[in-house]
Amino acid sequence: MSVLQASVGYLGKNIENDVETVQSLLKSKGFDPKGIDGVCGKDTIAAIRSFQATFMTNPDGLIEPGRKTWLKLAGTGGAATADLSPWCGDSARWSQEKKLQSMHPELRQKVAAVLQALAGRGFQPKVFYGWRSVAVQMQLYYQGNSKVKFSFHNAQHPDGIPNAYAADIVDSRFGWAPEAEQTGFWKALGEEAKELGLVWGGDWVNFRDWAHVQLVPNDELGRVKRESGL
């Protein structure tokens, strides 16, 4: 296990060796601090907050020895480490941690930031789908709930490990009920997603997919499918 001598992050002591350790661990979990240089700048603090957003309601950007964020980052706290159990079963029922881990690293970081921003606006956001299987996608297609037989949700590494390029985000109180629109949740989701450069399904004219955000434009779907080996 890695060792942390003092606090790292916002208002931390930020000893160079400690910062390098934190930066390396963050990058290994898909939260890129934009360099491993021992300097705790805004990108490192942003990566810490994005990581914390996967298990904290109010990320503070600070990691302290022996505290919750450090234990999870170092791998002894469990929830924020990669889930090594088989990627099977109904992915809609996976934990929030597992859903985030099923995403492409860049999408994971941006979705975590969107969740944090929405929580800050008084909503109760959660990921409903990260990755989902092609079998589930086909079921949605034939039910008329999707326009495609392969979606960015289905993206994976060639070895079959999920690498989703899309996520569905809902307010846990409303799901897709009318209250999601009435309270302004869909509008807020679109604003926060687009602020981070994500594509929001609520902008689509032919099929308004309000909960849907994705990492790249629709014209890259063919490339993603090929890279997935599907």
Secondary structure, 3 states (H helix, E strand, C coil): CCCCCCCEECCCCCCHHHHHHHHHHHHHCCCCCCCCCCCCCHHHHHHHHHHHCCCCCCCCCEECCCCHHHHHHHCCCCCCCCCCCCCCCCHHHCCHHHHHHCECHHHHHHHHHHHHHHHHCCCCEEEEECCCCHHHHHHHHHCCCCCCCCCHHHCECCCCCECECEEEEEECCCCCCCHHHHCCHHHHHHHHHHHCCCEEHHHCCCCCCCCEEECCCHHHHHHHHHHCCC
